[in-house]
């Protein structure tokens, strides 16, 4: 027999304030948001999403317990997020900003978290990317591992040179910025495993953030890369 199950739907005209303790708070109101639950998937459609990540500078891990860079979230259901305009993520610690334009994210909760993301543009103070598609699987029983990672960009990746590895790390995980451990100032960066990753050809422009005349950009074409079971990045 065929049975017709009702599909819960909800439209909210405006959300003026929202805060999840220790995680984020809403920086500007959300207007005209839609929510639907169908087939074990929660679909969320927003015009824009502007949040401030919350964190404390003194939240440093113990010396023998380094904090993972990649850890699978436990999802109660599949999630489909569609932000039609801008997703802005600001750090409460240093004021740094990440901005996505026209981002779509799908997360599948199936024993392990499978994630697919596409967006028209990403930008922070170090790098900008356009027309990006990427996907991967994050196991629940492992940390700092993204299996079957795929990445492609139909646009150019613009990179600002002259920044340290610590600045790059802070730029992409602003909520996890921590005090430097004085006992181990030369601690090695986190290693993330990307077994069997697949990265399409990338066009890169490296520039110096300066107004000096005669300083030219460096243009590169990076060939496609196919990883192996032991591929890692730092």
VMD Tcl script that draws the C-alpha trace (Angstrom):
set ca {
  {0.00 0.00 0.00}
  {1.10 3.53 -0.71}
  {0.86 5.96 2.15}
  {1.15 9.73 1.90}
  {3.13 11.18 4.77}
  {2.78 14.87 5.53}
  {5.87 16.97 4.88}
  {6.47 19.44 7.73}
  {7.23 22.89 6.33}
  {7.77 26.22 8.03}
  {8.47 29.75 6.83}
  {9.75 32.39 9.24}
  {9.51 36.03 8.23}
  {12.37 37.22 10.41}
  {14.69 35.87 13.12}
  {15.99 38.85 15.03}
  {18.26 37.08 17.50}
  {19.76 33.63 17.91}
  {22.57 32.32 20.09}
  {23.93 28.85 20.77}
  {26.01 29.04 23.94}
  {29.74 28.68 23.30}
  {29.18 28.29 19.55}
  {27.81 31.31 17.70}
  {25.41 34.22 17.81}
  {23.49 35.90 15.04}
  {25.10 39.17 13.91}
  {22.24 40.42 11.73}
  {18.58 39.29 11.52}
  {17.65 36.43 9.16}
  {14.82 37.40 6.83}
  {12.50 35.02 4.96}
  {13.87 31.61 5.93}
  {12.26 28.29 4.96}
  {12.51 24.88 6.64}
  {11.29 21.49 5.44}
  {11.70 17.94 6.76}
  {11.21 15.18 4.22}
  {12.73 11.71 3.81}
  {15.01 12.04 6.87}
  {16.42 15.30 5.46}
  {16.10 18.74 7.00}
  {16.26 21.39 4.26}
  {17.06 24.97 5.25}
  {16.81 27.84 2.77}
  {18.10 31.30 3.70}
  {18.73 34.54 1.85}
  {21.76 35.34 4.03}
  {23.38 34.12 7.25}
  {25.67 36.40 9.25}
  {27.12 34.95 12.47}
  {29.84 35.56 15.04}
  {31.71 32.50 16.30}
  {32.17 32.40 20.05}
  {35.30 31.14 21.78}
  {37.67 31.79 24.66}
  {41.37 32.46 24.31}
  {42.14 30.34 27.37}
  {40.49 27.21 25.96}
  {43.78 25.48 25.20}
  {44.07 21.69 25.15}
  {46.35 19.80 27.53}
  {49.96 19.29 26.40}
  {49.32 15.64 25.53}
  {45.88 16.24 24.00}
  {46.20 18.30 20.81}
  {42.89 19.56 19.50}
  {41.77 17.89 16.25}
  {41.42 20.09 13.18}
  {38.85 17.77 11.55}
  {36.25 15.89 13.58}
  {32.98 14.41 12.31}
  {29.82 16.05 13.67}
  {27.07 13.73 14.85}
  {23.96 14.69 12.91}
  {20.41 13.73 13.95}
  {19.37 13.68 10.27}
  {20.57 14.60 6.80}
  {20.96 18.34 6.31}
  {20.61 20.40 3.13}
  {21.56 24.07 3.51}
  {21.06 26.65 0.76}
  {22.18 30.24 1.35}
  {21.16 32.25 -1.71}
  {23.31 35.31 -1.04}
  {26.06 35.58 1.59}
  {27.21 33.44 4.51}
  {29.49 35.52 6.73}
  {31.43 33.98 9.62}
  {33.25 36.33 11.98}
  {35.52 35.43 14.89}
  {34.84 37.00 18.26}
  {38.52 36.57 19.17}
  {40.35 38.47 16.45}
  {37.62 39.92 14.23}
  {38.68 37.87 11.19}
  {35.99 37.23 8.59}
  {35.18 34.45 6.14}
  {32.58 35.07 3.45}
  {30.83 32.57 1.16}
  {28.58 33.61 -1.72}
  {25.73 31.36 -2.94}
  {26.72 28.31 -0.88}
  {24.97 24.94 -0.90}
  {25.87 22.23 1.60}
  {24.57 18.69 1.92}
  {25.50 16.46 4.87}
  {24.49 12.80 4.96}
  {24.27 11.13 8.37}
  {24.92 7.47 7.57}
  {27.26 5.94 10.16}
  {29.85 8.44 9.00}
  {29.35 12.02 7.88}
  {29.43 12.56 4.13}
  {29.57 16.20 3.07}
  {29.27 17.92 -0.32}
  {29.72 21.69 -0.71}
  {29.56 24.07 -3.63}
  {29.78 27.85 -3.69}
  {30.27 30.68 -6.14}
  {32.92 32.47 -4.09}
  {34.88 32.28 -0.84}
  {37.01 35.08 0.55}
  {39.05 36.01 3.61}
  {42.08 38.27 4.04}
  {44.47 35.61 2.67}
  {42.72 33.85 -0.19}
  {39.73 33.99 -2.52}
  {38.25 31.11 -4.50}
  {35.45 30.98 -7.06}
  {33.15 28.31 -8.50}
  {34.21 25.56 -6.11}
  {32.86 22.04 -5.68}
  {34.18 19.70 -3.00}
  {33.10 16.61 -1.12}
  {34.43 14.05 1.31}
  {33.63 11.54 4.03}
  {34.56 12.18 7.69}
  {34.58 8.96 9.76}
  {33.21 9.13 13.30}
  {35.90 6.82 14.69}
  {38.83 8.89 13.40}
  {40.00 12.49 13.72}
  {41.89 14.61 11.18}
  {40.85 12.26 8.37}
  {38.80 13.11 5.26}
  {38.28 10.08 3.06}
  {37.64 10.25 -0.72}
  {38.12 14.02 -0.74}
  {37.44 15.65 -4.11}
  {38.03 19.30 -5.04}
  {37.54 21.32 -8.20}
  {37.46 25.02 -9.03}
  {36.37 26.47 -12.36}
  {37.74 29.87 -11.38}
  {41.06 31.26 -10.18}
  {42.42 30.92 -6.65}
  {43.89 34.24 -5.55}
  {46.46 34.00 -2.72}
  {48.10 36.82 -0.73}
  {51.73 35.92 -0.02}
  {53.88 36.88 2.94}
  {51.93 35.17 5.74}
  {53.07 32.49 8.19}
  {51.59 29.00 8.57}
  {50.10 30.07 11.93}
  {48.29 32.95 10.21}
  {46.89 30.53 7.64}
  {45.72 28.16 10.38}
  {44.02 30.99 12.29}
  {42.36 32.27 9.12}
  {40.53 29.00 8.50}
  {39.64 28.05 12.08}
  {39.04 31.40 13.85}
  {36.98 29.83 16.63}
  {39.86 27.58 17.62}
  {42.49 30.24 18.07}
  {44.40 29.50 21.24}
  {47.27 30.80 23.32}
  {50.68 29.51 22.33}
  {51.99 26.85 24.68}
  {55.19 28.32 26.12}
  {56.55 24.86 26.88}
  {56.35 23.83 23.25}
  {56.81 26.90 21.02}
  {57.98 24.76 18.10}
  {55.13 22.24 18.15}
  {54.45 20.70 14.75}
  {51.27 21.62 12.85}
  {48.31 19.29 12.71}
  {48.49 16.63 9.99}
  {45.26 15.83 8.15}
  {45.01 12.58 6.20}
  {43.34 12.69 2.78}
  {43.40 9.06 1.60}
  {42.62 8.63 -2.10}
  {41.91 12.33 -2.62}
  {41.21 13.67 -6.10}
  {42.03 17.30 -6.90}
  {41.32 18.77 -10.33}
  {43.63 21.22 -12.10}
  {43.85 24.54 -10.27}
  {44.68 28.00 -11.57}
  {46.47 30.08 -8.93}
  {47.47 33.75 -8.76}
  {49.90 34.70 -5.97}
  {50.13 38.39 -5.23}
  {51.78 40.71 -2.73}
  {49.38 42.93 -0.82}
  {51.12 46.20 -1.67}
  {50.67 49.36 -3.72}
  {54.29 49.34 -4.93}
  {54.71 49.76 -8.68}
  {56.54 47.01 -10.56}
  {55.53 44.12 -8.29}
  {53.98 41.51 -10.57}
  {51.61 38.70 -9.70}
  {52.78 35.10 -9.99}
  {50.48 32.87 -12.04}
  {50.56 29.09 -11.74}
  {48.65 26.16 -13.22}
  {48.72 23.22 -10.81}
  {48.21 19.86 -12.46}
  {45.51 17.43 -11.29}
  {46.49 15.30 -8.32}
  {45.38 11.79 -7.43}
  {46.26 10.77 -3.89}
  {47.02 7.40 -2.38}
  {45.96 5.76 0.91}
  {48.79 7.60 2.75}
  {48.24 11.15 1.41}
  {48.46 13.86 4.08}
  {48.53 17.66 4.32}
  {49.99 19.90 7.07}
}
mol new
graphics top color blue
foreach p $ca { graphics top sphere $p radius 0.5 }
foreach p [lrange $ca 0 end-1] q [lrange $ca 1 end] { graphics top cylinder $p $q radius 0.2 }
display resetview
